[in-house]
Amino acid sequence: MDSISEAMRRSMRLWACGVTVVTTSHDGKRAGMTASSFTSISLEPPLILVCLHKEAGTSLLLQQGACFGVSILGEEQEANSSLFAGYTEVPPGVDRIDTVPTFVAETGSPLLVEAIAWMDCRVYGLHDGATHHVIIGEVVATGRKDDPAWPLVYHNRAYRRFQREA
């Protein structure tokens, strides 16, 4: 019989979700990671939520710097998702974030140039979520492409595309 953790993992695979890259910087160090645990909380004040594994380098650096960015990926950005998820090798001594075009947001967080939308945040709250930190961010700036592509979607352990209407 499966444990509740394994049963939950199988059930959660059926939840379709968008894909983001969460980035941060502090004292000249930059980091980023793929995250699908992302949602809006409030418009007044503008708050979002992300969940990051406590031991991930991005999570550790974010706690020091107290700011972060969220880049929402378009359907043509599977490579960026895989890169920041750690599935793509980079040369020794090279940080993943240095292999893609970025720009610096108001808080100093790097954001992906190719993202279809982005949010620049200050940490509003950081909460314990067992293996993860539940991070609430106050959005201080946001932007989007004028003609955004369809979002990158992840469902049942694979990237998916929306079916276009005929």
Long-range contacts (C-beta under 8 A, 24 or more apart in sequence): 13-155, 13-156, 13-157, 14-155, 14-156, 15-155, 16-153, 16-154, 16-155, 16-160, 17-153, 17-154, 17-155, 18-72, 18-73, 18-151, 18-152, 18-153, 18-154, 19-72, 19-73, 19-77, 19-81, 19-151, 19-152, 19-153, 19-154, 19-159, 20-50, 20-70, 20-71, 20-72, 20-73, 21-70, 21-71, 21-73, 21-80, 21-81, 21-84, 21-112, 21-115, 22-50, 22-52, 22-58, 22-62, 22-68, 22-69, 22-70, 22-71, 23-58, 23-68, 23-69, 23-70, 23-71, 23-97, 23-102, 23-109, 23-110, 23-111, 23-112, 24-58, 24-61, 24-62, 24-65, 24-67, 24-68, 24-69, 24-109, 24-110, 25-61, 25-65, 25-67, 25-108, 25-109, 25-110, 26-61, 26-62, 26-64, 26-65, 27-64, 27-65, 29-61, 30-61, 30-95, 30-97, 30-98, 30-102, 30-110, 31-57, 31-58, 31-61, 31-62, 31-95, 31-97, 32-58, 32-84, 32-96, 32-97, 32-110, 33-57, 33-58, 33-59, 33-84, 33-85, 33-86, 34-81, 34-82, 34-84, 34-85, 35-70, 36-154, 37-132, 38-70, 41-136, 45-124, 45-138, 46-138, 46-139, 46-142, 47-124, 47-136, 47-137, 47-138, 47-139, 48-119, 48-121, 48-136, 48-137, 48-139, 49-134, 49-135, 49-136, 49-137, 50-135, 50-137, 51-129, 51-132, 51-133, 51-134, 51-135, 52-132, 52-133, 52-135, 53-131, 53-132, 54-131, 54-132, 54-133, 59-133, 59-135, 62-123, 62-135, 63-126, 63-133, 65-108, 66-122, 66-123, 67-107, 67-108, 67-109, 67-120, 67-121, 67-122, 67-123, 68-107, 68-109, 68-121, 68-123, 68-135, 68-137, 69-105, 69-107, 69-109, 69-110, 69-111, 69-118, 69-119, 69-120, 69-121, 70-118, 70-119, 70-121, 70-137, 71-111, 71-112, 71-115, 71-117, 71-118, 72-115, 72-116, 72-117, 72-118, 72-151, 73-112, 73-115, 73-116, 73-151, 73-152, 74-114, 74-115, 74-116, 74-145, 74-148, 74-149, 74-150, 74-151, 74-152, 75-149, 75-150, 75-151, 75-152, 75-153, 75-159, 75-161, 75-162, 76-149, 76-152, 77-114, 77-115, 77-152, 78-152, 78-159, 80-112, 80-114, 81-152, 81-154, 81-159, 105-141, 106-140, 106-141, 107-140, 107-141, 115-145, 116-144, 116-145, 116-148, 116-149, 116-151, 117-142, 117-143, 117-144, 117-145, 117-148, 118-142, 118-143, 118-144
